[in-house]
Amino acid sequence: MIPIDYAQLLQLAWPEIIVVAAALIAMAIDLIALRQRPARTRFAVAASIASIGCFAAILRILLAPDTANLLDGTLIANPLVHLVQIALLSLAIFTLLLSVDATFTQHVGEFVLLIMVATAGTMFLVASQDLLVIFISLELLSLSLYTLAAFNKRSLQSWEAAIKYYLFGGMSAAFLLFGFSLLYGLSNSTSLTHIAGAIHGPSLNPLLIIAIVTTTIGLGFKVAAVPFHFWAPDVYQEAPAPSAAFIASASKVASFFIFFQIMALGFAGSEGSAALFHVVRGWVPVIALTATLSMLLGNLVAIRQTSLRRLLAYSAIAHAGYMLLGIVAHTQQSLAALLYYVITYALATLGAFAVIAVVEDQRGTDQLAHFDGLGRQAPVLSLGLAIFILSLAGIPPLAGFFGKFYLFATVLASTPRPVGLLWLVALALAMSIVSLYYYLRVLKRVYVAPPSADAPPIKSPALSQFLVVLLAAAVLLFGCAPQLLLQWIQAAVQSSGL
């Protein structure tokens, strides 16, 4: 039995310990001292304490950057893990600040606690290459998200969406656990690197094929890829805005990162090929098929949506298809491109939900008709929404454009055959053009359509405006100067050895 260095384990887990401690302090202060105060005051105090905890965890990562591999990947610390954890903590801070003006619940401490526990789950998830820790971290994250989706007790639709999320999540967890058990049976190990060494061979074991399919089903649910996407439209539309924003941003970053690690490390040697006219059995064709279906269904169904939240949900499904191309390529360059894409996508999505939260609070719903004339009534929010929407559409000079360009370029460069994965990139480009239609419909509502005669004026809270401006500036900055983020990502990926 390998001895466990508990002192090293404690050192590696300090950021997560700080996050959980801050969550408990925030909930205790809310329950003990602030129970009779207005909800906004309680949210402001709890979110501030939790945000300070996230900042402290970021400082711990930056000032004490441990590099270690505990028990064959059970817990890992390296520059790449630290980068992803800092991104997750930053997104959690934005989510907490977004919740300050929320009015959907009086259980403020519990809501903030769940956001922080979910953040700790994502941090453990990206810091492990062991199947058991990965599964436990995914369940910690998932159980928190199921509860967050149902947190608006005044809305039956929120409960219904959360139940769907929970039921589909339970089934996906069963598939994932079954796939993991097959991998353990084939390799007698839960370490991704040991599994790859054991399953490598001239041909695919039938049990390995089943493990590839079931693992893809389990992880495909987490990233809302077709045909495992059924939960996404309802959860995006009916969950409280901060909950939906966190599900659409931080959990997406962590899920795609671990998806790449499991496929590229755990299934190394059984990749196969999805190159045109040269398809070889393996996990790459399975991911390529999932990406194709996601891009097609996500973009085509988004055209029909009249709810901005639901439009963003189907847009997220389409973006999941684009991001899966980075996993299909499975190179260091494609991992760097995937991380740049998913981080900038998360920033734009968070910003869009910040605007949606204000409009819903002022006008009741997120229907596109309620955004008519927003440009005249709330110019700061409208400009921010325009930047987020255009970035999601991939319009230069915003971050979304460079993210797509770099990702597609790395996919084309990942195969020696000249036509290789060109068919996938061509499809992605075609679907990106389709997406312009429904994205521009939103901006037409905001800037061209006149406001309804009975529409109440929009009063933008100062904090919401600040968040929108900050996120819009980040999206614009990373688009005009992508190397600010990309150099950090590339250096971290190269040092990790993935």
C-alpha positions in Angstrom: 0.0 0.0 0.0 1.4 3.4 -1.0 1.8 5.7 2.1 -0.2 8.9 1.9 1.6 12.2 2.6 -1.2 14.0 4.5 0.8 17.2 4.8 1.2 17.4 1.0 -2.5 16.5 0.6 -3.4 19.4 2.8 -1.1 21.8 1.0 -2.6 20.8 -2.4 -6.2 21.2 -1.1 -5.7 24.6 0.5 -7.5 26.6 -2.2 -10.6 24.3 -1.9 -10.4 24.5 1.9 -10.4 28.3 1.7 -13.5 28.3 -0.6 -15.5 25.9 1.6 -14.5 27.8 4.8 -15.6 31.1 3.2 -18.9 29.5 2.2 -19.6 28.3 5.8 -18.7 31.7 7.2 -21.0 33.5 4.8 -23.9 31.1 5.6 -23.3 31.3 9.4 -23.3 35.2 9.4 -26.4 35.3 7.2 -28.3 32.9 9.5 -27.1 34.3 12.8 -26.9 38.0 12.3 -28.8 39.0 9.1 -31.9 36.9 9.0 -34.2 39.9 9.5 -32.4 42.2 7.1 -33.6 42.9 3.5 -32.7 40.2 1.0 -30.4 42.6 -1.0 -28.4 43.4 2.1 -28.0 39.8 3.0 -27.0 38.9 -0.6 -24.5 41.8 -0.6 -22.8 40.6 2.6 -22.8 36.9 1.8 -21.6 37.5 -1.7 -18.9 39.8 -0.5 -17.6 37.3 2.1 -17.7 34.4 -0.5 -15.9 36.6 -3.1 -13.2 37.4 -0.6 -12.8 33.7 -0.1 -12.4 33.2 -3.8 -9.9 36.0 -4.0 -8.0 34.4 -1.1 -8.0 31.1 -2.9 -6.6 32.8 -6.1 -3.9 34.4 -4.1 -3.0 31.1 -2.5 -2.7 29.6 -6.0 -0.6 32.5 -7.3 1.7 32.9 -4.3 2.2 29.3 -3.4 2.1 27.5 -6.8 2.7 23.9 -5.6 3.6 21.4 -8.3 2.9 17.8 -7.3 1.3 14.5 -8.4 -0.2 12.8 -5.4 -0.8 9.0 -5.6 -0.6 8.6 -9.4 -2.8 11.5 -10.3 -5.3 11.3 -7.4 -4.6 15.0 -6.8 -2.4 17.1 -9.2 -1.0 20.6 -9.0 0.7 22.2 -12.0 0.5 25.4 -13.9 -2.4 24.2 -16.1 -4.5 23.1 -13.2 -3.8 26.4 -11.5 -4.9 28.4 -14.6 -8.2 26.5 -14.9 -8.8 26.8 -11.1 -8.2 30.6 -11.3 -10.6 30.9 -14.2 -13.3 28.9 -12.2 -12.8 31.1 -9.1 -13.1 34.3 -11.2 -16.3 33.0 -12.8 -17.7 32.2 -9.4 -17.0 35.7 -8.2 -18.9 37.2 -11.2 -21.8 34.8 -10.4 -21.9 35.8 -6.8 -21.9 39.5 -7.7 -24.6 38.9 -10.2 -26.8 37.5 -7.4 -26.6 40.6 -5.3 -29.7 42.2 -6.8 -31.6 38.9 -7.0 -35.1 38.6 -5.4 -35.9 35.0 -6.1 -35.2 33.6 -2.6 -34.9 34.5 1.1 -32.5 31.6 1.7 -29.5 33.7 0.9 -26.8 31.9 2.9 -27.8 28.5 1.5 -27.7 29.8 -2.1 -24.2 31.2 -1.7 -23.1 28.0 0.1 -24.2 26.0 -2.9 -22.4 28.2 -5.4 -19.2 27.8 -3.4 -19.6 24.1 -2.9 -20.1 23.7 -6.7 -17.0 25.8 -7.2 -15.0 23.6 -4.9 -16.3 20.6 -6.8 -15.1 22.0 -10.1 -11.7 22.7 -8.6 -11.3 19.2 -7.4 -12.5 17.9 -10.7 -9.9 19.7 -12.8 -7.1 18.7 -10.3 -7.4 15.0 -10.6 -6.5 12.2 -13.1 -8.1 9.4 -11.1 -11.5 8.0 -12.0 -12.8 7.8 -8.4 -12.0 11.4 -7.6 -13.3 12.6 -10.9 -16.6 10.8 -10.4 -17.0 12.1 -6.8 -16.1 15.6 -7.9 -18.6 15.4 -10.7 -21.4 14.3 -8.3 -20.5 17.0 -5.8 -20.8 19.6 -8.7 -23.9 18.0 -10.1 -25.9 17.7 -6.8 -25.1 21.4 -6.1 -26.3 22.4 -9.6 -29.5 20.4 -9.4 -30.4 22.3 -6.2 -29.4 25.6 -7.6 -31.6 25.1 -10.6 -34.7 24.6 -8.3 -33.9 27.4 -5.9 -36.7 29.6 -7.1 -39.5 28.1 -4.9 -42.1 30.5 -6.3 -41.8 29.0 -9.8 -43.2 25.6 -10.6 -41.3 25.7 -13.9 -38.0 26.0 -12.0 -38.9 22.9 -10.1 -39.9 21.1 -13.3 -36.6 22.0 -15.0 -34.6 20.9 -12.0 -36.4 17.6 -11.8 -35.6 17.0 -15.5 -32.0 18.0 -14.9 -31.8 15.6 -11.9 -33.4 12.6 -13.7 -31.2 13.0 -16.8 -28.2 13.6 -14.6 -28.8 10.5 -12.6 -29.0 8.4 -15.8 -25.9 10.0 -17.2 -24.0 9.3 -14.0 -25.0 5.7 -14.2 -23.6 5.5 -17.7 -20.5 7.2 -16.7 -20.0 5.0 -13.7 -20.5 1.9 -15.8 -17.9 3.1 -18.3 -15.5 3.8 -15.5 -16.1 0.3 -14.0 -15.3 -1.3 -17.4 -12.0 0.8 -17.6 -11.1 -0.4 -14.1 -11.8 -4.0 -15.0 -9.7 -3.7 -18.1 -6.7 -2.1 -16.4 -7.0 -2.9 -12.7 -6.4 0.8 -12.0 -8.3 4.1 -11.6 -5.3 6.2 -12.8 -5.9 7.6 -16.3 -2.2 7.0 -17.3 -2.2 3.4 -16.1 -5.5 2.8 -17.9 -4.1 4.0 -21.1 -1.1 1.7 -20.8 -3.3 -1.3 -20.1 -5.9 -0.9 -22.9 -3.4 0.0 -25.6 -3.3 -2.7 -28.3 -3.6 -3.5 -32.0 -7.4 -3.8 -31.9 -10.2 -2.5 -29.7 -11.6 -4.8 -27.0 -15.4 -5.0 -27.3 -15.6 -4.0 -23.6 -13.4 -1.0 -24.4 -15.8 0.1 -27.2 -18.7 -0.1 -24.7 -16.6 2.0 -22.2 -15.9 4.6 -24.9 -19.6 4.9 -25.7 -20.9 5.0 -22.1 -18.2 7.5 -21.0 -19.1 9.7 -23.9 -22.7 9.6 -22.9 -21.9 10.5 -19.3 -19.6 13.4 -20.2 -21.8 14.5 -23.1 -24.6 15.2 -20.7 -22.3 17.5 -18.6 -21.4 19.6 -21.6 -25.0 19.5 -23.1 -24.0 17.8 -26.4 -26.5 16.2 -28.7 -28.2 13.7 -28.1 -27.7 14.3 -24.3 -28.9 17.9 -24.3 -32.6 17.5 -23.3 -32.1 19.2 -19.9 -30.4 22.3 -21.2 -33.2 24.4 -22.7 -35.5 24.0 -19.7 -32.7 24.7 -17.1 -31.4 27.7 -19.0 -34.9 29.2 -19.2 -36.4 28.4 -15.8 -33.5 28.3 -13.3 -32.7 31.6 -11.4 -30.4 33.8 -13.5 -27.3 33.4 -11.3 -27.8 29.6 -11.2 -28.2 29.4 -15.0 -25.2 31.7 -15.5 -23.0 29.4 -13.3 -24.3 26.3 -15.1 -23.5 27.9 -18.5 -20.1 29.1 -17.5 -18.0 27.7 -14.7 -19.4 24.1 -14.9 -18.9 24.2 -18.7 -15.2 25.1 -18.3 -14.5 22.3 -15.8 -16.5 19.7 -17.8 -14.7 20.4 -21.1 -11.3 20.3 -19.4 -11.9 16.9 -17.7 -13.6 15.6 -20.9 -10.4 16.3 -22.8 -8.2 14.7 -20.1 -10.2 11.5 -19.9 -10.3 11.0 -23.7 -6.7 12.1 -24.4 -5.1 10.5 -21.4 -7.4 7.6 -20.3 -8.2 6.4 -23.9 -4.7 7.1 -25.4 -3.9 4.5 -28.0 -7.5 3.9 -28.9 -8.2 7.2 -30.7 -9.1 5.9 -34.2 -9.7 8.5 -36.9 -12.5 10.7 -38.2 -10.6 11.8 -41.3 -12.8 12.0 -44.4 -12.8 8.6 -46.2 -10.4 7.2 -43.6 -12.6 6.5 -40.6 -10.9 4.1 -38.1 -12.7 2.7 -35.1 -12.0 4.5 -31.8 -13.2 7.3 -29.6 -12.5 10.1 -32.1 -15.3 9.1 -34.5 -17.7 9.0 -31.6 -16.8 12.5 -30.5 -16.9 13.8 -34.1 -20.4 12.4 -34.6 -21.5 14.0 -31.3 -20.0 17.3 -32.4 -21.7 17.2 -35.8 -25.1 16.5 -34.3 -24.6 19.3 -31.7 -23.7 21.9 -34.3 -26.6 21.0 -36.6 -29.3 20.7 -34.0 -28.2 23.6 -31.8 -28.0 26.2 -34.5 -31.1 25.1 -36.5 -33.4 24.9 -33.4 -32.1 28.2 -32.1 -33.6 29.9 -35.1 -37.1 29.2 -33.8 -36.7 30.5 -30.3 -38.5 33.5 -28.9 -37.0 33.4 -25.5 -33.4 34.8 -25.1 -32.6 32.3 -22.4 -33.8 29.4 -24.6 -31.9 30.8 -27.5 -28.7 30.9 -25.5 -29.4 27.3 -24.4 -29.5 26.0 -28.0 -26.6 28.3 -28.8 -24.7 26.6 -26.0 -25.4 23.2 -27.6 -24.0 24.5 -30.9 -20.9 25.9 -29.1 -20.5 22.5 -27.4 -20.2 21.0 -30.9 -17.5 23.5 -31.8 -15.6 22.9 -28.6 -15.7 19.1 -29.1 -13.6 19.7 -32.2 -10.7 20.5 -29.9 -11.1 17.1 -28.3 -11.3 15.4 -31.7 -7.9 16.9 -32.5 -6.5 16.0 -29.1 -3.2 17.9 -29.4 -1.5 20.3 -27.1 -2.4 23.2 -29.5 -6.1 22.1 -29.6 -6.2 21.9 -25.8 -4.9 25.5 -25.6 -7.4 26.6 -28.2 -10.2 24.8 -26.4 -9.4 26.5 -23.1 -9.2 29.9 -24.7 -12.5 29.3 -26.4 -14.4 28.0 -23.4 -13.1 30.7 -21.0 -14.0 33.5 -23.3 -17.3 31.8 -24.1 -18.0 31.7 -20.4 -17.3 35.4 -19.9 -19.7 36.3 -22.8 -22.4 34.0 -21.5 -22.1 35.4 -18.0 -22.5 38.9 -19.3 -25.5 38.0 -21.4 -27.2 36.5 -18.3 -26.4 39.7 -16.3 -28.3 41.7 -18.9 -31.2 39.2 -18.9 -31.4 39.3 -15.1 -32.1 43.1 -15.2 -34.6 42.9 -18.1 -36.5 40.0 -16.3 -36.6 42.0 -13.1 -37.9 45.1 -14.8 -40.2 43.5 -17.4 -41.1 40.1 -16.1 -39.8 37.7 -18.8 -36.9 37.1 -21.1 -39.0 37.0 -24.3 -37.3 38.7 -27.2 -40.2 41.1 -27.6 -39.3 42.6 -24.1 -35.9 43.6 -25.4 -37.5 46.0 -28.0 -36.0 49.4 -27.8 -33.5 48.5 -25.0 -30.8 50.4 -26.8 -32.7 53.7 -26.1 -33.6 53.0 -22.5 -30.5 51.3 -21.2 -27.5 52.1 -23.5 -24.9 50.6 -21.2 -26.6 47.2 -20.9 -27.5 47.3 -24.6 -23.9 47.9 -25.7 -22.7 45.1 -23.4 -25.3 42.7 -24.7 -24.3 43.6 -28.3 -20.6 42.8 -27.5 -21.6 39.5 -25.8 -23.9 38.4 -28.7 -21.4 39.4 -31.4 -18.6 37.6 -29.6 -20.8 34.4 -29.4 -21.4 34.8 -33.1 -17.7 35.0 -33.8 -17.5 38.6 -35.1 -14.1 40.4 -35.0 -12.4 41.9 -33.1 -14.1 40.2 -30.2 -12.8 37.2 -28.3 -15.3 34.8 -29.9 -13.8 35.4 -33.3 -10.3 34.6 -32.3 -11.5 31.6 -30.3 -13.1 30.1 -33.3 -10.3 31.0 -35.7 -7.6 29.4 -33.5 -9.7 26.3 -32.6 -10.5 25.6 -36.3 -6.9 26.2 -37.3 -5.6 23.8 -34.7 -8.1 21.1 -35.8 -7.0 21.4 -39.4 -3.3 21.2 -38.4 -3.9 18.1 -36.2 -3.9 15.6 -39.1 -1.3 15.1 -41.8 -3.9 14.4 -44.5 -4.8 17.5 -46.4 -8.5 16.9 -46.2 -8.4 15.2 -42.8 -10.9 16.9 -40.6 -11.7 19.6 -43.2 -15.3 18.3 -43.4 -15.8 19.0 -39.7 -14.3 22.5 -39.9 -16.3 23.3 -43.0 -19.5 22.2 -41.2 -18.6 24.4 -38.2 -18.0 27.4 -40.4 -21.3 26.9 -42.2 -23.2 26.6 -38.9 -21.4 29.7 -37.6 -22.9 31.6 -40.6 -26.3 30.2 -39.7 -25.9 31.4 -36.1 -25.5 34.9 -37.3 -29.2 35.0 -38.2 -30.6 34.3 -34.8 -27.9 36.4 -33.0 -28.6 39.4 -35.2 -32.4 39.0 -34.5 -31.6 39.8 -30.9 -29.7 42.9 -31.8 -32.4 44.0 -34.2 -34.9 43.8 -31.2 -32.5 45.9 -29.1 -31.5 48.6 -31.5 -34.1 48.7 -34.3 -37.5 47.7 -32.9 -39.3 50.5 -31.0 -40.2 49.9 -27.4 -43.7 48.9 -26.6 -46.0 51.7 -25.5 -46.8 50.0 -22.2 -43.2 48.8 -21.5 -41.9 50.1 -18.2 -38.6 52.0 -18.3 -35.5 50.1 -17.5 -33.7 51.1 -14.3 -30.2 49.5 -14.4 -28.7 48.8 -10.9 -25.2 50.2 -10.6 -23.6 46.9 -9.8 -25.2 45.2 -12.8 -23.9 48.0 -15.1 -20.4 47.6 -13.5 -20.5 43.8 -14.1 -21.6 44.2 -17.7 -19.0 46.8 -18.5 -16.2 44.7 -16.9 -17.2 41.5 -18.7 -17.6 43.4 -22.0 -14.2 45.0 -21.6 -12.7 41.5 -21.0 -14.3 40.1 -24.1 -13.1 43.0 -26.2 -9.6 43.0 -24.6 -9.1 39.2 -25.2 -10.3 39.7 -28.8 -8.0 42.6 -29.6 -5.1 41.2 -27.7 -5.6 37.4 -27.5 -2.0 36.8 -26.5 -2.7 38.2 -23.0 -4.6 35.0 -22.2 -3.3 32.7 -24.9 0.3 32.9 -23.9 -0.5 32.0 -20.3 -2.6 29.0 -21.5 0.0 27.8 -24.0 2.8 27.9 -21.4 0.7 26.1 -18.9 -0.3 23.4 -21.4 3.3 22.8 -22.5 4.5 22.5 -18.9 1.7 20.0 -18.0 2.9 17.5 -20.6 -0.6 16.7 -21.9 
